[in-house]
């Protein structure tokens, strides 16, 4: 017989993603949901590709995108990475909140574009080079996202509480 905590899904604190699965997820996935606060104080988000580097996430967008002025105004943001669409299956997520810095210097662009293009197109040098060329436009900026808190979830741990419900479930 399980514990009281195992009798329902109200408390999922024991269903966090392990450090190993977190690292695997970051290295496997290429997209995240990037979320910020707009002028009205409302949450908003879009799917963006990211480049992980030593605990920091790097993203890019045109300067004219609303998210850029929003994070210049209030640099707090959040990203969520999910295993959906990867060979890891479904049911694994990691959400980070943290601080953003918007960069437009040539030095950052020269560092970022080649690495990002090859991260997104690792198996096709021609596609990566073409992607890099198109990225390097006059009004594109680079977002540096530095996480300071996280929340992970592994559905396989949740399904383990109720094996009958979890049979043949994604992520189990």
Backbone as JSON, one array per atom type, in Angstrom:
{
  "sequence": "XXXXXXXXXXXXXXXXXXXXXXXXXXXXXXXXXXXXXXXXXXXXXXXXXXXXXXXXXXXXXXXXXXXXXXXXXXXXXXXXXXXXXXXXXXXXXXXXXXXXXXXXXXXXXXXXXXXXXXXXXXXXXXXXXXXXXXXXXXXXXXXXXXXXXXXXXXXXXXXXXXXXXXXXXXXX",
  "N": [[0.85, -1.19, 0.0], [0.53, 2.25, -0.79], [1.87, 5.43, 0.28], [0.16, 8.22, 1.86], [0.7, 10.37, 0.21], [1.03, 9.04, -2.17], [-1.52, 8.44, -2.97], [-2.93, 10.08, -4.65], [-2.7, 12.69, -7.15], [-2.13, 15.17, -6.12], [0.16, 16.19, -4.78], [3.08, 16.58, -6.33], [5.74, 16.8, -5.84], [7.74, 14.92, -5.64], [8.19, 14.15, -8.19], [10.06, 15.31, -9.79], [12.4, 16.21, -12.39], [15.38, 14.42, -12.91], [18.83, 15.46, -12.55], [20.37, 14.35, -14.56], [18.45, 13.65, -16.53], [17.49, 16.21, -17.05], [19.78, 17.44, -18.19], [20.01, 15.79, -20.46], [17.6, 16.37, -21.76], [17.89, 19.12, -22.38], [20.07, 18.93, -24.12], [18.98, 17.41, -26.15], [16.57, 18.52, -27.15], [15.6, 21.29, -29.24], [14.02, 23.48, -29.19], [12.13, 25.86, -27.27], [9.54, 27.18, -25.14], [9.35, 30.52, -24.94], [8.75, 32.95, -22.56], [7.39, 36.06, -21.53], [6.59, 39.25, -19.98], [4.1, 41.43, -21.06], [3.36, 44.93, -21.98], [0.93, 45.43, -20.68], [1.17, 43.92, -18.46], [0.65, 41.27, -18.71], [1.16, 37.77, -19.19], [2.95, 36.31, -21.88], [3.89, 34.26, -24.67], [6.11, 32.55, -26.96], [7.18, 30.01, -29.29], [10.56, 29.26, -29.55], [13.8, 28.68, -30.96], [16.74, 27.59, -29.25], [20.09, 28.02, -27.94], [22.05, 26.23, -25.85], [24.49, 27.05, -23.37], [26.78, 26.5, -21.06], [24.95, 26.62, -18.84], [23.49, 28.85, -19.5], [21.03, 30.19, -21.7], [20.74, 30.97, -25.1], [19.11, 32.98, -27.45], [17.45, 34.29, -30.39], [16.08, 37.12, -32.13], [14.28, 39.42, -34.24], [14.83, 42.87, -33.76], [12.47, 44.38, -33.8], [10.46, 42.77, -32.77], [7.9, 42.28, -30.39], [8.62, 41.06, -28.0], [11.23, 41.83, -27.55], [11.3, 44.62, -26.91], [9.75, 44.35, -24.65], [11.32, 42.74, -22.88], [13.46, 44.42, -22.6], [12.27, 46.42, -21.16], [11.33, 45.06, -18.87], [13.29, 42.77, -17.62], [12.87, 40.13, -16.72], [12.07, 36.77, -17.43], [10.84, 33.61, -18.71], [11.5, 30.23, -19.61], [10.34, 27.22, -21.09], [11.07, 23.89, -21.59], [10.28, 21.0, -23.3], [10.01, 17.43, -23.63], [8.53, 16.5, -25.72], [8.27, 15.45, -29.05], [10.85, 14.61, -29.26], [13.34, 11.94, -29.14], [13.12, 11.16, -26.57], [10.55, 10.83, -25.87], [7.34, 11.73, -24.45], [6.3, 13.83, -21.65], [8.35, 14.85, -20.05], [9.58, 17.73, -18.64], [11.15, 20.94, -18.24], [11.2, 23.96, -16.6], [12.4, 27.22, -16.54], [13.06, 30.24, -14.78], [14.3, 33.57, -15.09], [16.82, 36.09, -15.78], [17.1, 38.34, -18.53], [19.31, 39.58, -21.03], [19.66, 41.79, -23.67], [21.51, 41.66, -26.57], [23.4, 43.38, -29.04], [25.84, 43.63, -30.14], [28.59, 43.27, -32.42], [30.57, 41.45, -31.71], [29.23, 39.55, -30.05], [27.33, 38.6, -31.88], [29.04, 37.46, -33.8], [30.11, 35.37, -32.35], [27.78, 33.95, -31.63], [26.05, 33.35, -33.97], [27.37, 31.36, -35.77], [27.63, 29.12, -34.04], [24.97, 28.72, -33.18], [23.66, 28.2, -35.63], [24.84, 25.78, -36.38], [24.09, 24.21, -34.25], [21.33, 24.08, -34.6], [21.16, 23.02, -37.18], [22.76, 20.47, -37.34], [23.59, 18.35, -38.97], [23.99, 19.14, -41.55], [25.99, 20.96, -43.27], [25.85, 22.86, -45.37], [23.2, 23.78, -45.14], [23.37, 24.82, -42.54], [25.26, 26.89, -42.88], [23.89, 28.52, -44.72], [21.63, 29.17, -43.18], [22.92, 30.6, -41.11], [23.84, 32.83, -42.58], [21.39, 34.05, -43.33], [20.41, 34.66, -40.8], [22.08, 36.69, -39.93], [21.26, 39.58, -40.01], [20.68, 43.15, -40.28], [19.07, 44.25, -38.13], [18.77, 42.29, -36.19], [18.83, 40.83, -32.95], [20.43, 39.38, -30.05], [19.38, 37.3, -27.46], [20.29, 36.8, -24.22], [19.66, 34.51, -21.82], [19.63, 33.98, -18.47], [19.13, 31.6, -16.2], [17.69, 31.51, -12.9], [16.14, 30.01, -11.29], [14.3, 26.91, -11.21], [11.95, 24.41, -12.35], [11.25, 21.13, -12.63], [9.77, 18.24, -14.24], [8.83, 14.85, -14.38], [6.87, 12.68, -15.91], [6.87, 9.91, -15.83], [7.5, 9.22, -13.24], [5.24, 10.09, -11.91], [3.29, 8.4, -13.07], [4.18, 6.02, -12.04], [3.13, 5.91, -9.53], [0.56, 5.07, -9.88], [0.29, 2.48, -11.41], [-1.64, 1.11, -12.95], [-3.09, 3.11, -14.19], [-1.11, 4.27, -15.65], [-0.2, 2.48, -17.6], [0.88, 1.98, -20.87], [1.02, 4.71, -21.32], [2.13, 7.84, -22.66], [5.51, 8.69, -22.09], [5.83, 7.0, -19.97]],
  "CA": [[0.0, 0.0, 0.0], [1.32, 3.46, -0.9], [1.71, 6.46, 1.3], [-0.94, 9.16, 1.56], [1.13, 11.16, -0.94], [0.89, 8.22, -3.36], [-2.92, 8.1, -3.23], [-3.49, 10.98, -5.66], [-1.69, 13.48, -7.85], [-2.12, 16.52, -5.56], [1.53, 16.6, -4.46], [3.98, 15.96, -7.29], [7.1, 17.26, -5.55], [8.68, 13.81, -5.82], [8.19, 13.8, -9.61], [10.97, 16.21, -10.48], [13.34, 15.68, -13.37], [16.73, 14.26, -12.38], [19.83, 16.3, -13.22], [20.79, 13.66, -15.78], [17.4, 13.82, -17.54], [17.49, 17.64, -17.4], [20.87, 17.65, -19.14], [19.66, 15.09, -21.7], [16.52, 17.12, -22.4], [18.47, 20.35, -22.95], [20.93, 18.57, -25.24], [18.2, 16.73, -27.19], [15.57, 19.42, -27.72], [16.15, 22.49, -29.89], [13.05, 24.57, -29.05], [11.53, 26.11, -25.96], [8.56, 28.25, -25.1], [9.94, 31.7, -24.29], [7.63, 33.71, -22.01], [7.73, 37.36, -20.96], [5.44, 40.05, -19.56], [3.9, 42.55, -21.99], [3.09, 46.25, -21.38], [-0.26, 45.35, -19.83], [1.46, 43.06, -17.31], [0.13, 39.93, -19.0], [2.13, 36.79, -19.68], [2.85, 36.0, -23.3], [4.98, 33.39, -25.03], [6.25, 32.01, -28.31], [8.16, 28.94, -29.43], [11.82, 29.76, -30.11], [14.97, 27.82, -30.88], [17.71, 28.08, -28.27], [21.44, 27.45, -27.89], [22.51, 26.17, -24.47], [25.93, 27.24, -23.2], [27.22, 26.61, -19.67], [23.87, 27.03, -17.95], [22.81, 30.02, -20.07], [20.35, 29.92, -22.96], [20.87, 32.06, -26.06], [18.03, 32.97, -28.44], [17.58, 35.45, -31.26], [14.85, 37.65, -32.73], [14.41, 40.75, -34.82], [14.65, 43.95, -32.78], [11.1, 44.89, -33.83], [9.53, 41.86, -32.1], [7.39, 42.83, -29.12], [9.32, 40.47, -26.85], [12.49, 42.53, -27.31], [11.01, 45.82, -26.12], [9.22, 43.91, -23.36], [12.38, 42.33, -21.96], [14.27, 45.62, -22.3], [11.5, 47.12, -20.14], [11.3, 44.2, -17.68], [14.14, 41.68, -18.12], [12.53, 38.8, -16.21], [11.38, 35.93, -18.41], [10.81, 32.2, -18.39], [11.47, 29.31, -20.74], [9.92, 25.86, -20.79], [11.54, 22.92, -22.57], [9.56, 19.74, -23.15], [10.57, 16.31, -24.4], [7.64, 16.18, -26.84], [8.9, 15.56, -30.36], [12.22, 14.08, -29.22], [13.39, 10.49, -28.91], [12.88, 10.93, -25.14], [9.12, 10.65, -25.66], [6.66, 12.86, -23.84], [6.17, 13.78, -20.2], [9.49, 15.41, -19.33], [9.66, 19.18, -18.86], [11.91, 21.77, -17.32], [10.88, 25.37, -16.75], [13.34, 28.1, -15.86], [12.82, 31.68, -14.8], [15.58, 34.24, -14.96], [17.08, 37.44, -16.3], [17.52, 38.46, -19.93], [20.06, 40.72, -21.54], [19.58, 41.86, -25.13], [22.81, 42.04, -27.14], [23.43, 43.71, -30.47], [27.23, 43.86, -30.53], [29.14, 42.4, -33.46], [31.3, 40.37, -31.05], [28.27, 38.53, -29.62], [26.77, 38.01, -33.1], [30.06, 36.62, -34.43], [30.2, 34.16, -31.52], [26.51, 33.24, -31.57], [25.46, 32.85, -35.22], [27.89, 30.08, -36.25], [27.3, 28.05, -33.09], [23.53, 28.51, -33.21], [23.31, 27.58, -36.91], [25.28, 24.38, -36.36], [23.27, 23.54, -33.23], [20.01, 23.85, -35.2], [21.34, 22.19, -38.39], [24.04, 19.8, -37.09], [23.94, 17.32, -39.96], [23.97, 19.68, -42.91], [26.84, 22.15, -43.25], [25.33, 23.85, -46.32], [22.01, 24.38, -44.51], [23.81, 25.63, -41.39], [25.89, 28.11, -43.4], [22.81, 29.35, -45.28], [20.87, 29.66, -42.02], [23.74, 31.62, -40.47], [23.83, 34.02, -43.45], [20.09, 34.7, -43.21], [20.26, 35.2, -39.44], [22.93, 37.87, -39.72], [20.61, 40.74, -40.62], [21.05, 44.37, -39.55], [18.31, 44.57, -36.91], [18.59, 41.11, -35.34], [19.5, 40.9, -31.66], [20.64, 38.11, -29.36], [18.88, 37.31, -26.08], [20.99, 35.96, -23.25], [18.74, 34.18, -20.73], [20.35, 33.38, -17.35], [18.16, 31.08, -15.23], [18.01, 31.56, -11.48], [15.26, 29.06, -10.61], [13.78, 25.93, -12.17], [10.96, 23.44, -11.92], [11.24, 20.03, -13.57], [8.72, 17.25, -14.06], [8.98, 13.59, -15.11], [5.58, 12.0, -15.76], [7.07, 8.49, -15.52], [7.45, 9.1, -11.78], [3.84, 10.22, -11.53], [2.58, 7.19, -13.47], [4.62, 4.91, -11.18], [2.23, 5.89, -8.37], [-0.68, 4.38, -10.24], [0.68, 1.72, -12.6], [-2.8, 0.74, -13.78], [-3.44, 4.29, -14.99], [0.05, 4.63, -16.46], [0.13, 1.53, -18.65], [0.8, 2.46, -22.25], [0.92, 6.17, -21.35], [3.35, 8.49, -23.14], [6.46, 9.1, -21.06], [5.92, 6.03, -18.88]],
  "C": [[0.89, 1.24, 0.0], [1.09, 4.4, 0.26], [0.53, 7.35, 0.92], [-0.59, 9.99, 0.33], [0.94, 10.37, -2.24], [-0.56, 7.93, -3.73], [-3.59, 9.01, -4.25], [-2.34, 11.76, -6.3], [-1.62, 14.92, -7.32], [-0.71, 17.04, -5.3], [2.48, 15.85, -5.39], [5.43, 16.36, -7.07], [8.14, 16.17, -5.75], [8.79, 13.39, -7.29], [9.09, 14.71, -10.43], [11.89, 15.49, -11.44], [14.71, 15.54, -12.7], [17.68, 15.18, -13.14], [20.27, 15.67, -14.54], [19.74, 13.81, -16.89], [17.29, 15.28, -17.97], [18.57, 17.92, -18.45], [20.57, 17.0, -20.49], [18.59, 15.86, -22.47], [17.06, 18.38, -23.08], [19.31, 20.04, -24.18], [20.17, 17.96, -26.4], [17.26, 17.68, -27.91], [16.27, 20.62, -28.37], [15.23, 23.7, -29.71], [12.54, 24.66, -27.62], [10.36, 27.07, -26.16], [9.19, 29.37, -24.3], [8.79, 32.6, -23.85], [8.13, 34.99, -21.32], [6.45, 38.05, -20.54], [5.31, 41.25, -20.5], [3.6, 43.85, -21.23], [1.93, 46.23, -20.41], [-0.04, 44.48, -18.59], [0.96, 41.64, -17.48], [1.24, 39.04, -19.53], [1.86, 36.51, -21.14], [4.03, 35.11, -23.65], [4.94, 32.94, -26.47], [7.25, 30.86, -28.28], [9.39, 29.52, -30.13], [12.88, 28.66, -30.03], [15.96, 28.44, -29.9], [19.06, 27.39, -28.48], [21.84, 27.42, -26.42], [24.02, 26.36, -24.4], [26.24, 27.48, -21.72], [26.15, 27.16, -18.74], [23.09, 28.26, -18.4], [22.17, 29.58, -21.38], [20.42, 31.16, -23.83], [19.8, 31.88, -27.13], [18.2, 34.2, -29.32], [16.22, 35.84, -31.85], [15.17, 38.99, -33.38], [14.11, 41.79, -33.74], [13.19, 44.4, -32.7], [10.07, 43.97, -33.15], [9.16, 42.42, -30.73], [8.15, 42.28, -27.92], [10.61, 41.22, -26.54], [12.25, 43.8, -26.5], [10.49, 45.44, -24.73], [10.34, 43.5, -22.4], [13.4, 43.44, -21.72], [13.6, 46.39, -21.16], [11.52, 46.37, -18.81], [12.03, 42.91, -18.04], [13.87, 40.29, -17.56], [11.74, 38.03, -17.28], [11.43, 34.49, -17.92], [10.9, 31.42, -19.69], [11.03, 27.94, -20.24], [10.37, 24.97, -21.94], [10.83, 21.61, -22.27], [10.18, 18.67, -24.04], [9.71, 15.94, -25.61], [8.36, 16.43, -28.16], [10.34, 15.07, -30.39], [12.17, 12.56, -29.05], [13.25, 10.15, -27.42], [11.4, 10.65, -24.87], [8.51, 11.9, -25.05], [6.79, 12.79, -22.32], [7.35, 14.28, -19.4], [9.56, 16.9, -19.67], [10.59, 19.81, -17.84], [11.55, 23.22, -17.64], [11.87, 26.17, -15.93], [12.76, 29.51, -15.83], [14.15, 32.35, -14.55], [15.6, 35.6, -15.6], [17.55, 37.38, -17.75], [18.36, 39.71, -20.13], [19.96, 40.66, -23.06], [20.91, 42.4, -25.64], [22.66, 42.38, -28.61], [24.85, 43.92, -30.97], [27.68, 42.84, -31.59], [29.88, 41.22, -32.83], [30.37, 39.23, -30.64], [27.69, 37.83, -30.86], [27.77, 37.06, -33.75], [30.29, 35.33, -33.64], [28.95, 33.3, -31.67], [26.09, 32.59, -32.88], [26.05, 31.52, -35.7], [27.53, 28.91, -35.32], [25.82, 27.7, -33.14], [23.13, 27.77, -34.5], [23.7, 26.11, -36.94], [24.55, 23.57, -35.3], [21.92, 23.15, -33.83], [20.1, 22.91, -36.41], [22.65, 21.4, -38.29], [24.5, 18.84, -38.18], [24.03, 17.83, -41.38], [24.72, 21.01, -42.92], [26.34, 23.24, -44.2], [24.11, 24.55, -45.72], [22.4, 25.27, -43.34], [24.43, 26.95, -41.86], [24.85, 29.06, -43.98], [21.98, 29.97, -44.16], [21.63, 30.8, -41.34], [23.73, 32.93, -41.26], [22.51, 34.78, -43.32], [19.86, 35.29, -41.82], [20.95, 36.55, -39.29], [22.38, 39.08, -40.48], [20.83, 41.96, -39.72], [20.34, 44.59, -38.21], [18.02, 43.36, -36.04], [19.4, 41.3, -34.06], [19.59, 39.5, -31.05], [20.15, 38.28, -27.93], [19.7, 36.31, -25.27], [20.04, 35.75, -22.07], [19.53, 33.41, -19.67], [19.36, 32.9, -16.29], [18.64, 31.27, -13.78], [17.09, 30.68, -10.64], [14.7, 28.11, -11.66], [12.77, 25.03, -11.5], [10.9, 22.36, -13.0], [10.14, 19.04, -13.25], [9.0, 16.05, -14.95], [7.71, 12.78, -14.89], [5.74, 10.52, -15.45], [7.02, 8.26, -14.02], [6.02, 9.23, -11.27], [3.08, 8.93, -11.86], [2.98, 6.0, -12.6], [3.75, 4.81, -9.92], [0.97, 5.09, -8.64], [-0.43, 3.59, -11.52], [-0.49, 1.35, -13.52], [-3.21, 1.9, -14.68], [-2.32, 4.62, -15.98], [0.39, 3.68, -17.57], [-0.11, 2.12, -20.02], [0.6, 3.97, -22.34], [2.22, 6.74, -21.91], [4.23, 8.89, -21.96], [6.58, 8.1, -19.94], [7.0, 5.01, -19.14]]
}
